[in-house]
Amino acid sequence: ELLKIDIVFEKERVALELDGPSHFLKSIEEKGDGEEPRRDGPTMAKTRLMESLGWKVLRHGYMSDEKLKNMPEEKMREFWVKKPG
């Protein structure tokens, strides 16, 4: 077993990765401006490898949950519909 993927849609060749704090170079508290910090090297290398093998990799960072908590339902739906594309 070379790679572990959080959620796999094998037929569609889509990998959904749920990235916690260890996947980022800085925590959101250190970043401070509300933007998602950069992902670390191993996380990005895994994405590049998967994409080179023909997979679409979707990443959901833990900070997105904080942004979504107080978002109106319509805006939240918009966010999820546009995110994977």
N, C-alpha and C positions, 0 to 999 in steps of 0.2 A: 504494500500500500504506500504509494509515493505521496499523494496529496489527500488531505481531508477537506471536504467541501461541506459547508453547513446545510444547504438545501440544493438538490440536483433535480433538474428536469431533463433527464437523459435523452429522451426522444427529440426534444427541441434543442439540445446541447446548450442549456442555460444553467449557469451556476449562480446561486444567490448566496452571498457572503454577508454575515452579520458581524460587523467589526466593532469590538469593544475597545476600551481605552488602550490596550496593549498594541493595537494596530496603528497608533498615531505617534508622531514625533513629540507633540505637546498635548496636554489636556485642554479642554475648552476654557477652564479657569485661567490657565496661563496665556491662552490666546487672547481672550478678553473682548474681541470685536464681534463675536457671534458667528464668525465664519468657521467652517470645519478646518481643523489643522491638517497638515499634510500627512499622508499615510507613510509608514516606515518602509525601508528597503525590501525586507522579505515579503511584505504584503504586496507591494507593487511588482516584485519579481514573479510571484505566484500568478498575479493577474496577467502579466505579459506571457507567461508560459501557457496558461489556459487559452488565451486568445490566439496564440500561435498554433495551438492544436485544434482551432476551429470552434471554440466555445465562446459564448457571450457571457461576460462576467458582470453581474450587478452587485454593487456594494452598498450596504446600508450601514452608515455610521451611527454609533450610539447617541451622538449629539442631535441627530434628526428628531429623536423622540422628544427632546427638550423643546425644540422649535415647534413641534406639532401639538404640544399639550394645550396651548391656549389659542390655537388656530381655529377660526370658524369652520364648520363642517364643509362648506362649499370650497373654501380655499384648500382644505386638507385633501379633498377628493381631487382637485386640480393638481396638487403636488404629486399624488401617487400615480395619476394617469400620465403625467409628463415625465416622471422620474425615470422609468425604464427606457424610454425612447431615446 
